[in-house]
Amino acid sequence: MATILPGETTYNPMAPRVISFSSRGPNVLDLDILKPDLTAPGVDILAAWSPVASPSVSESDPARTGYNVISGTSMSCPHVSGAAAYIKSAHPRWSPAAIKSALMTTANVMDPRKNGDAEFAYGSGHINPIRAVNPGLVFDASEQDYVNFLCSQGYNTTTLRLLTGDSSTCPNGGTAFWGARNLNYPSFALAVVDGQPIQGVFHRTVTNVGAVNSTYYATIYETSDFTVKVSPSVLSFSSYGETKSFWVTISGEAISQQAIMSGAIVWNDGTHSVRAPIAIYTVLSLQTPLEVDF
């Protein structure tokens, strides 16, 4: 005979918070792509454990167990992988980019007062798998979109095909448009050279995966340091899978050694809230991405 007791939850006013040993942004390979994408539970997780190794990972420890309490990206990753599989089961035709977008745009917004590095710590926020199944809109991207992006980063036919393993080529007529600012990513990052004004233009396309007939209105969250303009600011859809494009212009006065400035664009149709975060920060030079001012 056994007695099953109700679960107990302890409230921690500092949660959710990204642990100190978790990697932080910015993205040193391309300053205009925000990293990380989002965050998920990864501290003190009860997880399966190989019986080959001791739970203390000490060779002198004879103990063996099927479970252990573990922390790290290795614990956060399976949470996100399971959430992605959950979304895929509901939407088997969605691309990896669409699933990623759904997870990012529906994530719970985190408090920068508890996470000093703001978007460089948590990206779009804390994963919410239930809401991600019905995101309303997704920022989709095909393999060709990423091929074009790589071409804009300086890849040539030879180096490109080392990655794709096929006969991919760069688009004719130049690759300037296919840079990071126009990669159809569900977030916005803008690196500003120290002492220069804030100025950036981004192009995005969203796909309707919600109601057949729906209209989304853009709400902009900005600070006194910068201004965000979305054009058009209203998107109307009449069918499932329909796409609409918009431009985002971010501008402001010159900034110097400015810590990360946060904002967001939220598309709302009365049912769905599709949130894309904005992170603006200063760098010493666009040619030296490792030199970043926080």
N, C-alpha and C positions, 0 to 999 in steps of 0.2 A: 504494500500500500504506500502511496506517495501523496504528498501534498504539493500542489502547484500554487505558488504565491504570485501575486501581481508584481510586475516589474517596477523598479524604482528609478526615477530620473532626478539627477542632481543639476540644478540650475547654476551655470557659471556665467557671470555677467561679462567676462572677457571673451566668451566664445560667440561665434566661431573666429578663430585666429590662426594665421599661418605660422607654423612653428619656425623657430630661428634657423634650423639647419636646412630648411627648404630653399632651393635655388630661387634667385630673384632676377627680374628683368633689369635693364632692357635687353632686347634681342641684339646681340653684338654682331650678328651676320647681316641683318637688315634693320636699320633703326626705325623704319616706318611700318613694321609689323609688331604688334603688341604681343609680348610674352610675359608670363604664362597665359594660357587661354582661360583656364578656370582652376578651381581648387576642389578637392574632395577629401573625405575623411582619411587620415593616414597616420594617426597617433594612437598608440596602445590598442591596436586592432587584434581581436582574437581570430587567429588564422590557422589554416592547416600547416603542418610542419613535417618535414621529412624525417622518418625514423632513422635515417642513416647518420644524421648529425644530432648532437646533444642540444637541448634547448638553450644552454649557455654558450654554445659554439666553442666549448673547450674540449680538447682532445682527452683530457683526464677525467672528464665528467661522464660517468657511465649511464646517466639517466637518459631515457628515451620517451618521447611523447608524440602523439598525433597532432597536437595543437600547441600553439605558443602565442604570446602577446608580442606583436611586432610593430615597429614604427618606420615610416619612410615612404618614398615614392613607390616602392614595391607594394605597399598597402593601398595607396591612393589610386594607383593604376587599375587594379582589379575592380574597384568601385566604379570607375569611369567605363571600363570595358563592359562590365555587366549592364550599366545604364545604356550604353550604345547598343548592346545586343537586345535589350528590352525595347528600345525604339525601333530597331531593325525588325523585330518580330511583329510590331504593329504596322510598320511601313517598309515592307520587303524591297520595294523598288527605289528607296531613297539611296542616294550616293553617300559615300563617307563624308563629303563636305556638308551635305544637308543635315546629316546626323550630328556632326560637330557643331553646326550652326544652331540646331535646336537646343543642344546642351548649353551653349554659350549664351544665347539670347534669353533663355528662361531661368538662368542661374539666380540664386538669391543674392541680392546686393549686400556687400559686406561693408562694415564700418571702418573707414580709414583711420579713425581715432584709435582703433584697436590693432591696426596694421599700418605701421609707419610708412611702409613702402607703397601703400595704396595698390593701384593696378599692377605694379611691378611685383607685388606679392601674390595677389589673388586673381588677376586678369578680370574676367567678366563677373566672377563671384563664386559662390558655393553651389555645387551641383544640386539640381532639383529634378530627378528623373521623372516624377509624376507629371510635372508641368511640361517637361520636354517632349512628351508624346504628342502634345497638341500645341505647337509653337505659333501657329497662325501664318507666319512668314518664315522663309529660310533664305539664307545667303548661300546659294549653291555655286559650285565650281567644278568644272570638268578637268580631265587630265590635260586637255589642250590649254586650258587656262594656266595651269602650272608650267607647262612647256613654254608658253609665252613669257611667263614671269622669269623663268630661268634664262631665257634668251636676253631679257632686259638686264639681267645680272652679269652678262658677259660670257655666257656659255656659247660655244660654237657648235657646229654640227657634230664634230667628233666627241666633244665632252658631253654634249646633250644625250647622244645615243648610248653613252656608257651608263647613263641612269635609266633611260627609258627602255633600252633593249630592243628598240624597233627602228623604223626609218624616219623618226620625227625630224622636222626641220623648223627653223625659226620663221616667223611670219614675214612676208614680203612688205616692203615699204617702211622698215624700221621697227624698233621695239620700244620707243619712248613711252607709248601709252600703256604698255603692259607692266610697268614698274609696280612696286609694292603698294603705292597709294591707290592703284586701280585694281589690285588683286581683290577678288570679291570675298573679302574677309569680314566676319561679323564684329569687328572692332576697328578702332582708329588710333594710330600712334603717329605723333608728329614730333620729330626731333628738330630743334631750333638751335642754330649756332649762337653761342653766347654773345649777347650784345646786339643781336639782330631781331627785327620784328617777327611776330608770329604770322606765318602765311603758309597755307596748305590747301590744296584742292583734291578731293577724293571722288571717285565714281563707284557706285554700287548698284547692284541689281538684286531685287528680292522676288521670290516665287511664292505665289499664294498656295498654301497647303491647308487653309482653313475653310471658312464658308464660301460657297460659290459666289455669292454677291456680297461684297464687303468693301468698306472704305476705311482706310487707315489715315490717321492724322499724326503728324510728327510733333512731339513735345521735346524741347531742347533744354538741357540742363547745362548751364555754363556759369562761369564766375565773372567777376568784374575785370579779370585779367585778359579775357579773350571773348570773342564773339563767334557763334556758330550759325551759319545760314544753310538751310536745307531747301533744295529746289528740284522738283516741286515738293511742297510740304503736305500735300494730300495725294494719296494713291488709291484709286478705285479699281476693283477687280470684278469681273463678271463670270469667271470660270476658274475651276481648280487647275492649278499648274500654270496659270497666266503669270507673266513676268512684267515687272515695272522697274524702271531705272530712275535714279536720282543722283544729284550732285551735292556734295558737302563742302562748304568753304569755311575754313577756320582762319581767323585773323585777330591781330592784337598789336599792341605797342611792343617796342623792343624790350627784351627781358635779359637779365644777367644772373647767372648762377641761381636760377629758379628751381626750387624743388618741383617734383611732379605736380602738374595741375590736372585735376580730374573733371570730367564732364560726361555727358551721355546723350544719345538720341534714342527716344522711345517712340515706336510706332504703335498706336492703340486704335482698335476698332470697337471698343466697348466690351470685348470679351478677352482679347489677347493683348499682352504687353510685350512687344518685341524690342528688347533693349540692347543697344550697341554702345559699349563704353568708349570714352575718348581719353587719351593720355597725352599730355604735352609736356616736354621736358627739354632742358638745354644740354648741348654737347659742346666740347671745345672745337671740334671740327667734324664735318661730315665724312672726312676721309680717315678719321681715327676713331672708329666706333667704340673702342674700349675706354676712351677718355670721356666719362659721363659725369655730369654734376648732379648730385642728388639734393 
